[in-house]
Amino acid sequence: MRGRSPIFIATFYIILGLFITYLASNSVGRNGWNFFSVLLVALAAYDFFMAIRFLMLRKTIKNMQKKD
């Protein structure tokens, strides 16, 4: 069985990052900046970082396939 494509995984991370950003925004609006809000922002940043890495992986795979 083949693994998921990098585009699928990147899309998943982007959607997850947007959802967590929404939660962080609501948390800051209700309670101000607290530990939970900062944790959510850090988690969202990690999700966006992973999405970018998978998009770069896709580009690398495409370049390797072109060479062959």
PDB file of N, CA, C and O in Angstrom:
ATOM      1  N   MET A   1       0.839  -1.172   0.000  1.00  0.00           N
ATOM      2  CA  MET A   1       0.000   0.000   0.000  1.00  0.00           C
ATOM      3  C   MET A   1       0.890   1.244   0.000  1.00  0.00           C
ATOM      4  O   MET A   1       1.836   1.351   0.781  1.00  0.00           O
ATOM      5  N   ARG A   2       0.570   2.168  -0.882  1.00  0.00           N
ATOM      6  CA  ARG A   2       1.354   3.395  -0.989  1.00  0.00           C
ATOM      7  C   ARG A   2       1.008   4.361   0.126  1.00  0.00           C
ATOM      8  O   ARG A   2      -0.099   4.353   0.663  1.00  0.00           O
ATOM      9  N   GLY A   3       1.974   5.187   0.458  1.00  0.00           N
ATOM     10  CA  GLY A   3       1.742   6.218   1.462  1.00  0.00           C
ATOM     11  C   GLY A   3       0.968   7.384   0.860  1.00  0.00           C
ATOM     12  O   GLY A   3       0.744   7.432  -0.349  1.00  0.00           O
ATOM     13  N   ARG A   4       0.575   8.294   1.686  1.00  0.00           N
ATOM     14  CA  ARG A   4      -0.143   9.484   1.239  1.00  0.00           C
ATOM     15  C   ARG A   4       0.810  10.412   0.490  1.00  0.00           C
ATOM     16  O   ARG A   4       2.012  10.427   0.755  1.00  0.00           O
ATOM     17  N   SER A   5       0.271  11.173  -0.430  1.00  0.00           N
ATOM     18  CA  SER A   5       1.093  12.112  -1.190  1.00  0.00           C
ATOM     19  C   SER A   5       1.463  13.300  -0.299  1.00  0.00           C
ATOM     20  O   SER A   5       0.745  13.621   0.649  1.00  0.00           O
ATOM     21  N   PRO A   6       2.583  13.944  -0.610  1.00  0.00           N
ATOM     22  CA  PRO A   6       2.984  15.111   0.178  1.00  0.00           C
ATOM     23  C   PRO A   6       1.957  16.246   0.114  1.00  0.00           C
ATOM     24  O   PRO A   6       1.816  17.001   1.076  1.00  0.00           O
ATOM     25  N   ILE A   7       1.243  16.374  -1.000  1.00  0.00           N
ATOM     26  CA  ILE A   7       0.226  17.428  -1.112  1.00  0.00           C
ATOM     27  C   ILE A   7      -0.918  17.159  -0.144  1.00  0.00           C
ATOM     28  O   ILE A   7      -1.415  18.084   0.500  1.00  0.00           O
ATOM     29  N   PHE A   8      -1.337  15.909  -0.034  1.00  0.00           N
ATOM     30  CA  PHE A   8      -2.412  15.553   0.893  1.00  0.00           C
ATOM     31  C   PHE A   8      -2.004  15.865   2.332  1.00  0.00           C
ATOM     32  O   PHE A   8      -2.780  16.441   3.095  1.00  0.00           O
ATOM     33  N   ILE A   9      -0.796  15.485   2.691  1.00  0.00           N
ATOM     34  CA  ILE A   9      -0.325  15.708   4.055  1.00  0.00           C
ATOM     35  C   ILE A   9      -0.166  17.203   4.332  1.00  0.00           C
ATOM     36  O   ILE A   9      -0.517  17.673   5.415  1.00  0.00           O
ATOM     37  N   ALA A  10       0.368  17.962   3.348  1.00  0.00           N
ATOM     38  CA  ALA A  10       0.518  19.406   3.518  1.00  0.00           C
ATOM     39  C   ALA A  10      -0.841  20.073   3.683  1.00  0.00           C
ATOM     40  O   ALA A  10      -0.994  20.973   4.508  1.00  0.00           O
ATOM     41  N   THR A  11      -1.822  19.639   2.908  1.00  0.00           N
ATOM     42  CA  THR A  11      -3.174  20.195   3.034  1.00  0.00           C
ATOM     43  C   THR A  11      -3.747  19.914   4.411  1.00  0.00           C
ATOM     44  O   THR A  11      -4.376  20.779   5.021  1.00  0.00           O
ATOM     45  N   PHE A  12      -3.526  18.701   4.897  1.00  0.00           N
ATOM     46  CA  PHE A  12      -3.990  18.348   6.239  1.00  0.00           C
ATOM     47  C   PHE A  12      -3.371  19.256   7.287  1.00  0.00           C
ATOM     48  O   PHE A  12      -4.067  19.745   8.176  1.00  0.00           O
ATOM     49  N   TYR A  13      -2.051  19.485   7.187  1.00  0.00           N
ATOM     50  CA  TYR A  13      -1.371  20.345   8.159  1.00  0.00           C
ATOM     51  C   TYR A  13      -1.854  21.792   8.066  1.00  0.00           C
ATOM     52  O   TYR A  13      -1.975  22.465   9.089  1.00  0.00           O
ATOM     53  N   ILE A  14      -2.128  22.275   6.863  1.00  0.00           N
ATOM     54  CA  ILE A  14      -2.623  23.650   6.715  1.00  0.00           C
ATOM     55  C   ILE A  14      -3.991  23.788   7.350  1.00  0.00           C
ATOM     56  O   ILE A  14      -4.245  24.757   8.066  1.00  0.00           O
ATOM     57  N   ILE A  15      -4.885  22.827   7.100  1.00  0.00           N
ATOM     58  CA  ILE A  15      -6.219  22.883   7.693  1.00  0.00           C
ATOM     59  C   ILE A  15      -6.128  22.803   9.215  1.00  0.00           C
ATOM     60  O   ILE A  15      -6.811  23.543   9.922  1.00  0.00           O
ATOM     61  N   LEU A  16      -5.286  21.905   9.713  1.00  0.00           N
ATOM     62  CA  LEU A  16      -5.098  21.783  11.152  1.00  0.00           C
ATOM     63  C   LEU A  16      -4.526  23.075  11.743  1.00  0.00           C
ATOM     64  O   LEU A  16      -4.959  23.514  12.808  1.00  0.00           O
ATOM     65  N   GLY A  17      -3.566  23.676  11.063  1.00  0.00           N
ATOM     66  CA  GLY A  17      -2.984  24.935  11.531  1.00  0.00           C
ATOM     67  C   GLY A  17      -3.994  26.063  11.555  1.00  0.00           C
ATOM     68  O   GLY A  17      -3.989  26.881  12.475  1.00  0.00           O
ATOM     69  N   LEU A  18      -4.868  26.118  10.546  1.00  0.00           N
ATOM     70  CA  LEU A  18      -5.907  27.146  10.529  1.00  0.00           C
ATOM     71  C   LEU A  18      -6.893  26.951  11.678  1.00  0.00           C
ATOM     72  O   LEU A  18      -7.305  27.918  12.318  1.00  0.00           O
ATOM     73  N   PHE A  19      -7.267  25.703  11.936  1.00  0.00           N
ATOM     74  CA  PHE A  19      -8.185  25.416  13.025  1.00  0.00           C
ATOM     75  C   PHE A  19      -7.579  25.787  14.380  1.00  0.00           C
ATOM     76  O   PHE A  19      -8.250  26.375  15.228  1.00  0.00           O
ATOM     77  N   ILE A  20      -6.324  25.443  14.572  1.00  0.00           N
ATOM     78  CA  ILE A  20      -5.661  25.749  15.842  1.00  0.00           C
ATOM     79  C   ILE A  20      -5.464  27.263  15.984  1.00  0.00           C
ATOM     80  O   ILE A  20      -5.548  27.797  17.090  1.00  0.00           O
ATOM     81  N   THR A  21      -5.202  27.955  14.870  1.00  0.00           N
ATOM     82  CA  THR A  21      -5.100  29.414  14.914  1.00  0.00           C
ATOM     83  C   THR A  21      -6.429  30.031  15.329  1.00  0.00           C
ATOM     84  O   THR A  21      -6.460  30.992  16.097  1.00  0.00           O
ATOM     85  N   TYR A  22      -7.517  29.483  14.824  1.00  0.00           N
ATOM     86  CA  TYR A  22      -8.849  29.950  15.210  1.00  0.00           C
ATOM     87  C   TYR A  22      -9.070  29.755  16.719  1.00  0.00           C
ATOM     88  O   TYR A  22      -9.557  30.652  17.406  1.00  0.00           O
ATOM     89  N   LEU A  23      -8.705  28.578  17.214  1.00  0.00           N
ATOM     90  CA  LEU A  23      -8.850  28.319  18.654  1.00  0.00           C
ATOM     91  C   LEU A  23      -7.990  29.275  19.483  1.00  0.00           C
ATOM     92  O   LEU A  23      -8.431  29.773  20.519  1.00  0.00           O
ATOM     93  N   ALA A  24      -6.772  29.528  19.026  1.00  0.00           N
ATOM     94  CA  ALA A  24      -5.887  30.437  19.748  1.00  0.00           C
ATOM     95  C   ALA A  24      -6.451  31.853  19.750  1.00  0.00           C
ATOM     96  O   ALA A  24      -6.378  32.556  20.758  1.00  0.00           O
ATOM     97  N   SER A  25      -7.006  32.262  18.629  1.00  0.00           N
ATOM     98  CA  SER A  25      -7.592  33.598  18.539  1.00  0.00           C
ATOM     99  C   SER A  25      -8.760  33.742  19.510  1.00  0.00           C
ATOM    100  O   SER A  25      -8.880  34.758  20.195  1.00  0.00           O
ATOM    101  N   ASN A  26      -9.607  32.744  19.568  1.00  0.00           N
ATOM    102  CA  ASN A  26     -10.716  32.784  20.522  1.00  0.00           C
ATOM    103  C   ASN A  26     -10.220  32.780  21.961  1.00  0.00           C
ATOM    104  O   ASN A  26     -10.771  33.482  22.810  1.00  0.00           O
ATOM    105  N   SER A  27      -9.200  32.007  22.239  1.00  0.00           N
ATOM    106  CA  SER A  27      -8.659  31.936  23.590  1.00  0.00           C
ATOM    107  C   SER A  27      -8.082  33.278  24.024  1.00  0.00           C
ATOM    108  O   SER A  27      -8.280  33.703  25.163  1.00  0.00           O
ATOM    109  N   VAL A  28      -7.371  33.943  23.123  1.00  0.00           N
ATOM    110  CA  VAL A  28      -6.800  35.253  23.454  1.00  0.00           C
ATOM    111  C   VAL A  28      -7.912  36.277  23.633  1.00  0.00           C
ATOM    112  O   VAL A  28      -7.830  37.131  24.516  1.00  0.00           O
ATOM    113  N   GLY A  29      -8.951  36.203  22.805  1.00  0.00           N
ATOM    114  CA  GLY A  29     -10.061  37.134  22.924  1.00  0.00           C
ATOM    115  C   GLY A  29     -10.819  36.998  24.232  1.00  0.00           C
ATOM    116  O   GLY A  29     -11.298  37.989  24.783  1.00  0.00           O
ATOM    117  N   ARG A  30     -10.927  35.791  24.723  1.00  0.00           N
ATOM    118  CA  ARG A  30     -11.677  35.556  25.966  1.00  0.00           C
ATOM    119  C   ARG A  30     -10.841  35.777  27.217  1.00  0.00           C
ATOM    120  O   ARG A  30     -11.281  36.443  28.154  1.00  0.00           O
ATOM    121  N   ASN A  31      -9.636  35.219  27.234  1.00  0.00           N
ATOM    122  CA  ASN A  31      -8.844  35.190  28.460  1.00  0.00           C
ATOM    123  C   ASN A  31      -7.562  36.007  28.401  1.00  0.00           C
ATOM    124  O   ASN A  31      -6.866  36.129  29.409  1.00  0.00           O
ATOM    125  N   GLY A  32      -7.240  36.561  27.259  1.00  0.00           N
ATOM    126  CA  GLY A  32      -5.955  37.239  27.109  1.00  0.00           C
ATOM    127  C   GLY A  32      -4.858  36.204  26.872  1.00  0.00           C
ATOM    128  O   GLY A  32      -5.120  35.016  26.688  1.00  0.00           O
ATOM    129  N   TRP A  33      -3.633  36.694  26.884  1.00  0.00           N
ATOM    130  CA  TRP A  33      -2.510  35.793  26.634  1.00  0.00           C
ATOM    131  C   TRP A  33      -2.187  35.011  27.908  1.00  0.00           C
ATOM    132  O   TRP A  33      -1.787  35.581  28.923  1.00  0.00           O
ATOM    133  N   ASN A  34      -2.368  33.702  27.828  1.00  0.00           N
ATOM    134  CA  ASN A  34      -1.975  32.826  28.927  1.00  0.00           C
ATOM    135  C   ASN A  34      -1.177  31.661  28.340  1.00  0.00           C
ATOM    136  O   ASN A  34      -0.920  31.627  27.136  1.00  0.00           O
ATOM    137  N   PHE A  35      -0.795  30.730  29.169  1.00  0.00           N
ATOM    138  CA  PHE A  35       0.028  29.618  28.707  1.00  0.00           C
ATOM    139  C   PHE A  35      -0.652  28.816  27.607  1.00  0.00           C
ATOM    140  O   PHE A  35      -0.007  28.428  26.633  1.00  0.00           O
ATOM    141  N   PHE A  36      -1.941  28.565  27.751  1.00  0.00           N
ATOM    142  CA  PHE A  36      -2.680  27.769  26.764  1.00  0.00           C
ATOM    143  C   PHE A  36      -2.703  28.475  25.409  1.00  0.00           C
ATOM    144  O   PHE A  36      -2.563  27.826  24.372  1.00  0.00           O
ATOM    145  N   SER A  37      -2.880  29.797  25.407  1.00  0.00           N
ATOM    146  CA  SER A  37      -2.898  30.556  24.150  1.00  0.00           C
ATOM    147  C   SER A  37      -1.544  30.478  23.448  1.00  0.00           C
ATOM    148  O   SER A  37      -1.473  30.276  22.236  1.00  0.00           O
ATOM    149  N   VAL A  38      -0.495  30.638  24.208  1.00  0.00           N
ATOM    150  CA  VAL A  38       0.854  30.567  23.630  1.00  0.00           C
ATOM    151  C   VAL A  38       1.134  29.166  23.107  1.00  0.00           C
ATOM    152  O   VAL A  38       1.751  29.008  22.053  1.00  0.00           O
ATOM    153  N   LEU A  39       0.690  28.159  23.826  1.00  0.00           N
ATOM    154  CA  LEU A  39       0.862  26.780  23.378  1.00  0.00           C
ATOM    155  C   LEU A  39       0.130  26.537  22.052  1.00  0.00           C
ATOM    156  O   LEU A  39       0.663  25.881  21.157  1.00  0.00           O
ATOM    157  N   LEU A  40      -1.072  27.059  21.931  1.00  0.00           N
ATOM    158  CA  LEU A  40      -1.826  26.899  20.685  1.00  0.00           C
ATOM    159  C   LEU A  40      -1.140  27.612  19.518  1.00  0.00           C
ATOM    160  O   LEU A  40      -1.086  27.081  18.409  1.00  0.00           O
ATOM    161  N   VAL A  41      -0.624  28.795  19.764  1.00  0.00           N
ATOM    162  CA  VAL A  41       0.081  29.530  18.710  1.00  0.00           C
ATOM    163  C   VAL A  41       1.337  28.763  18.274  1.00  0.00           C
ATOM    164  O   VAL A  41       1.632  28.678  17.082  1.00  0.00           O
ATOM    165  N   ALA A  42       2.061  28.215  19.227  1.00  0.00           N
ATOM    166  CA  ALA A  42       3.256  27.437  18.900  1.00  0.00           C
ATOM    167  C   ALA A  42       2.885  26.183  18.106  1.00  0.00           C
ATOM    168  O   ALA A  42       3.583  25.821  17.159  1.00  0.00           O
ATOM    169  N   LEU A  43       1.818  25.538  18.478  1.00  0.00           N
ATOM    170  CA  LEU A  43       1.372  24.349  17.759  1.00  0.00           C
ATOM    171  C   LEU A  43       0.938  24.695  16.336  1.00  0.00           C
ATOM    172  O   LEU A  43       1.228  23.946  15.403  1.00  0.00           O
ATOM    173  N   ALA A  44       0.255  25.806  16.164  1.00  0.00           N
ATOM    174  CA  ALA A  44      -0.151  26.239  14.828  1.00  0.00           C
ATOM    175  C   ALA A  44       1.073  26.560  13.971  1.00  0.00           C
ATOM    176  O   ALA A  44       1.114  26.211  12.791  1.00  0.00           O
ATOM    177  N   ALA A  45       2.056  27.214  14.553  1.00  0.00           N
ATOM    178  CA  ALA A  45       3.285  27.531  13.819  1.00  0.00           C
ATOM    179  C   ALA A  45       3.992  26.251  13.382  1.00  0.00           C
ATOM    180  O   ALA A  45       4.507  26.176  12.267  1.00  0.00           O
ATOM    181  N   TYR A  46       4.018  25.254  14.246  1.00  0.00           N
ATOM    182  CA  TYR A  46       4.619  23.962  13.898  1.00  0.00           C
ATOM    183  C   TYR A  46       3.864  23.309  12.740  1.00  0.00           C
ATOM    184  O   TYR A  46       4.484  22.746  11.838  1.00  0.00           O
ATOM    185  N   ASP A  47       2.543  23.379  12.757  1.00  0.00           N
ATOM    186  CA  ASP A  47       1.749  22.790  11.676  1.00  0.00           C
ATOM    187  C   ASP A  47       2.042  23.477  10.343  1.00  0.00           C
ATOM    188  O   ASP A  47       2.185  22.807   9.320  1.00  0.00           O
ATOM    189  N   PHE A  48       2.131  24.801  10.346  1.00  0.00           N
ATOM    190  CA  PHE A  48       2.439  25.513   9.106  1.00  0.00           C
ATOM    191  C   PHE A  48       3.857  25.196   8.630  1.00  0.00           C
ATOM    192  O   PHE A  48       4.101  25.077   7.430  1.00  0.00           O
ATOM    193  N   PHE A  49       4.781  25.060   9.564  1.00  0.00           N
ATOM    194  CA  PHE A  49       6.150  24.687   9.217  1.00  0.00           C
ATOM    195  C   PHE A  49       6.191  23.307   8.556  1.00  0.00           C
ATOM    196  O   PHE A  49       6.884  23.111   7.558  1.00  0.00           O
ATOM    197  N   MET A  50       5.450  22.362   9.115  1.00  0.00           N
ATOM    198  CA  MET A  50       5.418  21.015   8.539  1.00  0.00           C
ATOM    199  C   MET A  50       4.775  21.024   7.150  1.00  0.00           C
ATOM    200  O   MET A  50       5.207  20.286   6.264  1.00  0.00           O
ATOM    201  N   ALA A  51       3.760  21.842   6.960  1.00  0.00           N
ATOM    202  CA  ALA A  51       3.118  21.951   5.648  1.00  0.00           C
ATOM    203  C   ALA A  51       4.121  22.454   4.611  1.00  0.00           C
ATOM    204  O   ALA A  51       4.177  21.938   3.495  1.00  0.00           O
ATOM    205  N   ILE A  52       4.899  23.445   4.976  1.00  0.00           N
ATOM    206  CA  ILE A  52       5.911  23.977   4.055  1.00  0.00           C
ATOM    207  C   ILE A  52       6.950  22.919   3.741  1.00  0.00           C
ATOM    208  O   ILE A  52       7.388  22.801   2.596  1.00  0.00           O
ATOM    209  N   ARG A  53       7.348  22.153   4.736  1.00  0.00           N
ATOM    210  CA  ARG A  53       8.336  21.082   4.496  1.00  0.00           C
ATOM    211  C   ARG A  53       7.802  20.032   3.531  1.00  0.00           C
ATOM    212  O   ARG A  53       8.543  19.549   2.675  1.00  0.00           O
ATOM    213  N   PHE A  54       6.524  19.671   3.656  1.00  0.00           N
ATOM    214  CA  PHE A  54       5.962  18.681   2.739  1.00  0.00           C
ATOM    215  C   PHE A  54       5.805  19.247   1.334  1.00  0.00           C
ATOM    216  O   PHE A  54       5.948  18.511   0.357  1.00  0.00           O
ATOM    217  N   LEU A  55       5.516  20.533   1.213  1.00  0.00           N
ATOM    218  CA  LEU A  55       5.458  21.138  -0.114  1.00  0.00           C
ATOM    219  C   LEU A  55       6.843  21.175  -0.761  1.00  0.00           C
ATOM    220  O   LEU A  55       6.976  20.969  -1.967  1.00  0.00           O
ATOM    221  N   MET A  56       7.868  21.436   0.043  1.00  0.00           N
ATOM    222  CA  MET A  56       9.232  21.405  -0.480  1.00  0.00           C
ATOM    223  C   MET A  56       9.637  19.984  -0.861  1.00  0.00           C
ATOM    224  O   MET A  56      10.359  19.781  -1.837  1.00  0.00           O
ATOM    225  N   LEU A  57       9.171  19.003  -0.090  1.00  0.00           N
ATOM    226  CA  LEU A  57       9.444  17.608  -0.419  1.00  0.00           C
ATOM    227  C   LEU A  57       8.831  17.246  -1.763  1.00  0.00           C
ATOM    228  O   LEU A  57       9.449  16.543  -2.562  1.00  0.00           O
ATOM    229  N   ARG A  58       7.615  17.725  -2.013  1.00  0.00           N
ATOM    230  CA  ARG A  58       6.961  17.456  -3.288  1.00  0.00           C
ATOM    231  C   ARG A  58       7.776  18.031  -4.440  1.00  0.00           C
ATOM    232  O   ARG A  58       7.934  17.388  -5.478  1.00  0.00           O
ATOM    233  N   LYS A  59       8.294  19.249  -4.255  1.00  0.00           N
ATOM    234  CA  LYS A  59       9.107  19.876  -5.295  1.00  0.00           C
ATOM    235  C   LYS A  59      10.375  19.066  -5.550  1.00  0.00           C
ATOM    236  O   LYS A  59      10.784  18.891  -6.698  1.00  0.00           O
ATOM    237  N   THR A  60      10.989  18.579  -4.493  1.00  0.00           N
ATOM    238  CA  THR A  60      12.192  17.767  -4.637  1.00  0.00           C
ATOM    239  C   THR A  60      11.892  16.464  -5.377  1.00  0.00           C
ATOM    240  O   THR A  60      12.669  16.047  -6.236  1.00  0.00           O
ATOM    241  N   ILE A  61      10.788  15.831  -5.055  1.00  0.00           N
ATOM    242  CA  ILE A  61      10.406  14.593  -5.734  1.00  0.00           C
ATOM    243  C   ILE A  61      10.155  14.851  -7.213  1.00  0.00           C
ATOM    244  O   ILE A  61      10.575  14.066  -8.062  1.00  0.00           O
ATOM    245  N   LYS A  62       9.471  15.949  -7.525  1.00  0.00           N
ATOM    246  CA  LYS A  62       9.207  16.301  -8.930  1.00  0.00           C
ATOM    247  C   LYS A  62      10.522  16.518  -9.688  1.00  0.00           C
ATOM    248  O   LYS A  62      10.672  16.053 -10.817  1.00  0.00           O
ATOM    249  N   ASN A  63      11.470  17.220  -9.068  1.00  0.00           N
ATOM    250  CA  ASN A  63      12.763  17.450  -9.717  1.00  0.00           C
ATOM    251  C   ASN A  63      13.524  16.154  -9.938  1.00  0.00           C
ATOM    252  O   ASN A  63      14.183  15.989 -10.964  1.00  0.00           O
ATOM    253  N   MET A  64      13.440  15.233  -8.986  1.00  0.00           N
ATOM    254  CA  MET A  64      14.120  13.941  -9.141  1.00  0.00           C
ATOM    255  C   MET A  64      13.483  13.122 -10.254  1.00  0.00           C
ATOM    256  O   MET A  64      14.184  12.426 -10.989  1.00  0.00           O
ATOM    257  N   GLN A  65      12.168  13.197 -10.388  1.00  0.00           N
ATOM    258  CA  GLN A  65      11.487  12.468 -11.456  1.00  0.00           C
ATOM    259  C   GLN A  65      11.800  13.054 -12.826  1.00  0.00           C
ATOM    260  O   GLN A  65      11.853  12.320 -13.814  1.00  0.00           O
ATOM    261  N   LYS A  66      12.009  14.367 -12.899  1.00  0.00           N
ATOM    262  CA  LYS A  66      12.370  15.010 -14.169  1.00  0.00           C
ATOM    263  C   LYS A  66      13.722  14.536 -14.668  1.00  0.00           C
ATOM    264  O   LYS A  66      13.919  14.341 -15.867  1.00  0.00           O
ATOM    265  N   LYS A  67      14.665  14.350 -13.728  1.00  0.00           N
ATOM    266  CA  LYS A  67      16.016  13.941 -14.102  1.00  0.00           C
ATOM    267  C   LYS A  67      16.037  12.543 -14.702  1.00  0.00           C
ATOM    268  O   LYS A  67      16.864  12.258 -15.567  1.00  0.00           O
ATOM    269  N   ASP A  68      15.153  11.681 -14.264  1.00  0.00           N
ATOM    270  CA  ASP A  68      15.150  10.290 -14.753  1.00  0.00           C
ATOM    271  C   ASP A  68      14.473  10.159 -16.056  1.00  0.00           C
ATOM    272  O   ASP A  68      14.386   9.058 -16.599  1.00  0.00           O
TER     273      ASP A  68
END
